[in-house]
């Protein structure tokens, strides 16, 4: 049940043990010069036609959600061939660890901060501050510029309007454990990065015991756990389930397909925890074979053009100030957000994985 996710944690634990028993790893002159030259100024990526070669991107994002951004990047940098390897965050994290001595990827794009911070602590990424990164919220910039946040997403409840009336709508994620919804709720399971990140945030907000009780409640209520949110949104849209716990943009994607679905931004009432959010992120792989293209790609991701694509194509919340939301998307500034440090919460990855395994989350 936890083979891929636990392999990631075991791999990191072994690396921690090795680093604790030995001296600090040496930084090669080539790597140092590539990321932080003697001038102290990290070089900017060359423009347009000056960037060429193959750019290998590992992404935990669904390929249809990242492809429009890649196509726009290729239009701007026509001499770059982009090779995309999509998979779960855990699978790709394991690959990056195994390939550390001979990196095969240039860039890693993840759906949450959980995985990217764990890898950053193990020296997987190079230091680079993309152009315009100083305009992003400081909490979404990695220590030593090892990663950069891209977009924010909210954890919401979508529902099938043909099956749920307005007067019975849930108002909290804790309502999902109510027996009235038994067997009628879908969610992503333990291998999904956004679900992992939500559990990490809840542990920080509520503590281990309350979070464990909620997870046991979901299982007892016969929640169906899928591998990803696309399956969840489609199942709710088709009327196979009344409710689905998803990232907010999956609701908008399903609505755009013509399904009669609605959305609840939960826990907004007095005494409730507030809306849980997380963020996507990207990083340059240390020792990757095409540093100029990798730098250009990160520059593009945090630029107004790249951020606008995430907002318009995927209904996401751009981190760059001033980039408008897609029409119809609920602004975050009108909602009460959970008082949680998502960066700090995601650092405690081992305890979160242990909790999911202990309760038997599928």
C-alpha positions as CSV (number, residue, x, y, z in Angstrom):
1,X,0.0,0.0,0.0
2,X,2.8,2.4,0.8
3,X,5.6,0.9,-1.3
4,X,6.4,3.9,-3.4
5,X,5.9,6.6,-0.8
6,X,7.8,4.7,1.9
7,X,10.6,3.9,-0.5
8,X,11.0,7.7,-0.8
9,X,11.2,8.1,3.0
10,X,13.5,5.2,3.5
11,X,15.8,6.5,0.8
12,X,15.9,9.9,2.5
13,X,16.5,8.3,5.9
14,X,19.5,6.4,4.5
15,X,20.9,9.6,3.0
16,X,20.5,11.4,6.3
17,X,22.4,8.7,8.1
18,X,25.3,8.8,5.6
19,X,25.6,12.6,5.8
20,X,25.5,12.5,9.6
21,X,28.4,10.0,9.7
22,X,30.6,11.7,7.2
23,X,31.9,15.1,6.3
24,X,30.0,17.7,4.4
25,X,29.8,16.8,0.7
26,X,32.2,18.6,-1.5
27,X,30.9,21.0,-4.1
28,X,32.6,20.8,-7.5
29,X,34.0,23.9,-9.0
30,X,31.8,23.4,-12.1
31,X,28.7,23.2,-9.9
32,X,29.7,26.2,-7.8
33,X,30.4,28.3,-10.9
34,X,27.1,27.3,-12.5
35,X,25.0,28.5,-9.6
36,X,26.9,31.1,-7.7
37,X,29.9,32.7,-9.5
38,X,32.6,34.7,-7.8
39,X,30.7,37.9,-8.4
40,X,27.9,36.7,-6.2
41,X,25.3,37.3,-9.0
42,X,23.6,34.2,-10.3
43,X,23.7,34.4,-14.1
44,X,20.5,35.1,-16.0
45,X,19.4,32.6,-18.6
46,X,20.2,33.5,-22.2
47,X,17.3,34.8,-24.2
48,X,15.4,33.2,-27.1
49,X,17.5,31.6,-29.8
50,X,20.6,31.5,-27.6
51,X,19.1,28.7,-25.5
52,X,19.1,25.3,-27.2
53,X,19.4,21.5,-26.6
54,X,17.3,19.1,-24.7
55,X,15.5,20.0,-21.5
56,X,14.4,17.1,-19.4
57,X,11.5,17.9,-17.0
58,X,10.3,15.5,-14.3
59,X,6.8,16.6,-13.3
60,X,4.4,15.3,-10.7
61,X,1.8,17.5,-12.4
62,X,-0.8,15.9,-14.7
63,X,0.6,16.1,-18.2
64,X,-2.5,17.9,-19.6
65,X,-2.1,20.6,-16.9
66,X,1.6,21.3,-17.6
67,X,1.6,20.8,-21.4
68,X,0.1,24.3,-22.3
69,X,2.9,26.0,-20.3
70,X,5.6,23.8,-22.0
71,X,4.2,24.6,-25.5
72,X,4.3,28.4,-24.7
73,X,7.9,28.0,-23.4
74,X,8.9,26.2,-26.6
75,X,7.3,28.9,-28.7
76,X,9.6,31.4,-26.9
77,X,12.7,29.1,-27.1
78,X,12.3,27.3,-30.4
79,X,15.7,25.7,-30.2
80,X,14.9,23.8,-27.0
81,X,13.6,20.3,-27.2
82,X,11.5,19.5,-24.1
83,X,11.4,15.9,-22.9
84,X,8.7,15.4,-20.2
85,X,8.6,12.5,-17.7
86,X,5.3,12.6,-15.7
87,X,4.6,10.5,-12.7
88,X,3.7,10.7,-9.0
89,X,5.8,12.9,-6.8
90,X,7.1,9.9,-4.9
91,X,8.1,8.0,-8.0
92,X,10.0,11.0,-9.4
93,X,11.6,11.7,-6.0
94,X,12.9,8.2,-5.9
95,X,14.3,8.6,-9.4
96,X,16.1,11.8,-8.5
97,X,17.6,10.2,-5.5
98,X,18.8,7.2,-7.4
99,X,20.2,9.4,-10.2
100,X,22.0,11.8,-7.9
101,X,25.4,10.8,-9.0
102,X,24.4,11.0,-12.7
103,X,21.4,13.3,-13.0
104,X,19.0,12.6,-15.9
105,X,16.6,15.5,-15.3
106,X,17.2,19.2,-15.6
107,X,14.1,20.5,-13.8
108,X,11.6,19.1,-11.3
109,X,8.1,20.4,-11.0
110,X,5.9,19.2,-8.1
111,X,2.3,19.5,-7.1
112,X,3.1,20.4,-3.4
113,X,5.9,21.5,-1.2
114,X,6.2,18.2,0.7
115,X,8.5,16.4,-1.8
116,X,10.5,19.4,-3.1
117,X,11.6,20.5,0.4
118,X,12.7,16.9,1.4
119,X,14.8,16.7,-1.8
120,X,16.2,20.1,-1.3
121,X,17.5,19.1,2.1
122,X,19.3,16.2,0.5
123,X,21.2,18.4,-2.0
124,X,19.3,17.4,-5.1
125,X,18.8,20.9,-6.4
126,X,21.0,23.7,-7.6
127,X,20.7,27.2,-6.3
128,X,19.0,29.6,-8.7
129,X,16.7,32.7,-8.2
130,X,14.5,33.1,-11.3
131,X,14.0,36.6,-12.7
132,X,11.2,38.2,-10.8
133,X,11.3,35.7,-7.9
134,X,11.7,38.6,-5.4
135,X,8.1,39.6,-6.2
136,X,6.7,36.3,-5.0
137,X,5.8,35.8,-1.3
138,X,8.9,35.1,0.7
139,X,7.4,31.9,2.2
140,X,7.2,30.3,-1.2
141,X,10.9,30.7,-1.9
142,X,13.2,27.9,-0.8
143,X,16.2,28.2,1.5
144,X,19.3,29.1,-0.5
145,X,17.1,29.5,-3.6
146,X,16.9,25.7,-4.1
147,X,13.2,25.9,-5.1
148,X,10.5,28.4,-6.1
149,X,6.8,28.3,-5.6
150,X,4.6,28.7,-8.7
151,X,0.9,28.6,-7.9
152,X,-1.4,28.2,-4.9
153,X,-4.3,25.8,-4.7
154,X,-7.1,25.4,-2.2
155,X,-8.6,22.1,-0.8
156,X,-12.3,22.2,-1.5
157,X,-15.4,19.9,-1.6
158,X,-17.0,19.6,-4.9
159,X,-20.5,18.0,-5.2
160,X,-23.0,16.8,-7.7
161,X,-25.9,19.2,-7.8
162,X,-28.2,16.5,-9.1
163,X,-27.6,14.5,-5.9
164,X,-27.1,17.1,-3.2
165,X,-29.6,19.8,-2.3
166,X,-28.5,23.3,-1.1
167,X,-29.9,22.7,2.4
168,X,-27.8,19.6,3.0
169,X,-24.4,20.9,1.8
170,X,-21.5,20.2,4.1
171,X,-19.6,23.2,5.4
172,X,-16.4,21.5,6.7
173,X,-14.0,18.8,5.8
174,X,-15.0,17.2,9.1
175,X,-18.5,16.7,7.7
176,X,-17.1,14.1,5.3
177,X,-17.0,11.7,8.3
178,X,-20.7,12.2,8.9
179,X,-22.6,8.8,8.4
180,X,-25.1,10.6,6.2
181,X,-22.4,10.6,3.5
182,X,-21.3,7.0,4.0
183,X,-20.1,5.5,0.8
184,X,-20.8,8.8,-1.1
185,X,-17.5,10.5,-0.8
186,X,-14.4,10.3,-3.2
187,X,-10.9,11.5,-2.4
188,X,-7.3,11.0,-3.5
189,X,-5.4,8.5,-1.5
190,X,-2.1,8.2,0.4
191,X,0.2,8.4,-2.6
192,X,-1.2,11.7,-3.8
193,X,0.9,14.7,-3.0
194,X,-1.9,17.1,-2.3
195,X,-3.5,14.7,0.1
196,X,-0.2,14.2,1.9
197,X,0.2,17.9,2.2
198,X,-3.3,18.4,3.6
199,X,-2.6,15.8,6.3
200,X,0.7,17.5,7.1
201,X,-1.1,20.9,7.4
202,X,-3.8,19.3,9.6
203,X,-1.1,17.8,11.9
204,X,0.3,21.3,12.4
205,X,-3.1,22.8,12.9
206,X,-4.8,20.2,15.1
207,X,-2.1,17.8,16.3
208,X,-1.6,14.1,15.7
209,X,-4.5,12.8,17.6
210,X,-7.2,14.9,16.0
211,X,-5.8,14.3,12.5
212,X,-5.7,10.6,13.1
213,X,-9.3,10.6,14.3
214,X,-10.3,12.4,11.1
215,X,-8.5,9.9,8.9
216,X,-10.1,7.0,10.8
217,X,-13.4,8.7,10.3
218,X,-12.9,8.9,6.5
219,X,-12.1,5.2,6.4
220,X,-15.0,4.2,8.6
221,X,-17.3,6.2,6.4
222,X,-16.2,4.2,3.4
223,X,-14.7,7.0,1.5
224,X,-13.4,5.8,-1.9
225,X,-9.7,6.7,-2.4
226,X,-8.4,7.1,-6.0
227,X,-4.9,7.6,-7.2
228,X,-5.5,11.1,-8.3
229,X,-8.0,14.0,-8.4
230,X,-8.9,13.6,-12.1
231,X,-10.6,10.3,-11.3
232,X,-12.3,12.0,-8.3
233,X,-13.7,14.9,-10.3
234,X,-14.9,12.7,-13.1
235,X,-16.6,10.3,-10.7
236,X,-18.5,13.1,-8.9
237,X,-19.4,14.7,-12.3
238,X,-20.8,11.4,-13.5
239,X,-22.9,11.0,-10.3
240,X,-21.0,8.0,-9.0
241,X,-20.4,10.0,-5.8
242,X,-22.2,12.9,-4.2
243,X,-19.0,14.6,-2.8
244,X,-15.3,14.8,-3.7
245,X,-12.4,16.3,-1.8
246,X,-10.1,17.9,-4.4
247,X,-7.9,20.9,-5.2
248,X,-10.1,23.8,-6.3
249,X,-9.2,23.8,-10.0
250,X,-10.5,20.2,-10.5
251,X,-14.0,21.5,-9.8
252,X,-13.6,24.2,-12.4
253,X,-12.2,21.7,-14.9
254,X,-15.2,19.4,-14.4
255,X,-17.6,22.3,-14.6
256,X,-16.0,23.3,-17.9
257,X,-16.8,19.8,-19.2
258,X,-20.5,20.5,-18.7
259,X,-21.1,18.6,-15.5
260,X,-23.7,19.9,-13.0
261,X,-21.3,20.3,-10.1
262,X,-20.9,22.9,-7.4
263,X,-18.1,23.8,-5.0
264,X,-17.7,24.5,-1.3
265,X,-14.8,26.4,0.1
266,X,-15.0,24.7,3.6
267,X,-14.4,25.7,7.2
268,X,-15.3,29.4,6.9
269,X,-17.5,29.5,10.0
270,X,-16.8,30.7,13.5
271,X,-14.6,28.2,15.3
272,X,-13.7,26.3,12.1
273,X,-10.1,25.9,10.9
274,X,-10.2,27.9,7.7
275,X,-9.4,26.9,4.2
276,X,-6.3,24.7,3.7
277,X,-4.0,25.7,0.8
278,X,-0.8,24.4,-0.7
279,X,1.5,25.3,-3.6
280,X,3.1,23.9,-6.6
281,X,6.9,24.4,-7.0
282,X,9.8,23.9,-9.3
283,X,13.6,23.5,-8.9
284,X,16.7,23.0,-11.0
285,X,18.4,19.6,-10.6
286,X,22.0,20.0,-9.5
287,X,24.3,18.6,-12.2
288,X,21.7,18.6,-14.9
289,X,23.0,18.6,-18.4
290,X,21.3,21.8,-19.7
291,X,21.5,24.5,-17.1
292,X,20.8,27.5,-19.4
293,X,17.5,25.9,-20.6
294,X,16.6,25.0,-17.0
295,X,17.2,28.6,-15.9
296,X,15.2,29.9,-18.8
297,X,12.3,27.5,-17.9
298,X,12.1,28.6,-14.3
299,X,12.3,32.3,-15.4
300,X,9.3,31.6,-17.7
301,X,7.3,29.8,-14.9
302,X,7.4,32.8,-12.6
303,X,7.0,35.4,-15.3
304,X,3.7,37.2,-15.9
305,X,3.3,35.2,-19.1
306,X,3.8,31.8,-17.4
307,X,1.7,32.7,-14.3
308,X,-1.1,33.9,-16.6
309,X,-1.1,30.5,-18.3
310,X,-1.5,28.7,-15.0
311,X,-4.4,31.0,-14.1
312,X,-6.2,30.9,-17.4
313,X,-5.6,27.2,-18.5
314,X,-5.7,25.6,-15.0
315,X,-7.8,27.9,-12.9
316,X,-5.0,28.2,-10.4
317,X,-4.0,31.0,-8.0
318,X,-0.8,32.6,-9.4
319,X,1.8,33.6,-6.8
320,X,3.0,36.6,-8.8
321,X,1.1,39.7,-7.7
322,X,-1.1,41.4,-10.3
323,X,-1.8,38.4,-12.5
324,X,-5.6,38.1,-12.8
325,X,-7.5,35.0,-12.0
326,X,-9.6,33.3,-14.7
327,X,-13.1,34.7,-14.8
328,X,-15.4,32.9,-12.3
329,X,-12.6,31.6,-9.9
330,X,-13.3,32.5,-6.3
331,X,-10.6,34.9,-5.0
332,X,-8.7,33.8,-1.9
333,X,-8.7,37.3,-0.5
334,X,-12.4,36.9,0.3
335,X,-11.9,33.7,2.3
336,X,-10.5,32.9,5.7
337,X,-7.4,30.8,5.3
338,X,-6.1,28.2,7.8
339,X,-3.5,29.6,10.0
340,X,-0.8,27.1,9.0
341,X,2.8,27.5,7.8
342,X,2.6,25.2,4.8
343,X,6.3,25.2,4.3
344,X,7.0,24.2,7.9
345,X,4.2,21.7,7.9
346,X,5.6,19.9,4.8
347,X,9.0,19.5,6.4
348,X,7.7,17.0,8.9
349,X,7.3,14.4,6.1
350,X,8.3,11.3,8.1
351,X,5.7,11.7,10.8
352,X,3.0,12.4,8.2
353,X,3.8,9.2,6.2
354,X,3.9,7.2,9.5
355,X,0.5,8.5,10.4
356,X,-1.0,7.5,7.0
357,X,0.5,4.1,7.3
358,X,-0.6,3.6,10.8
359,X,-4.3,4.3,10.0
360,X,-4.1,2.2,6.8
361,X,-5.0,5.0,4.4
362,X,-5.3,3.4,1.0
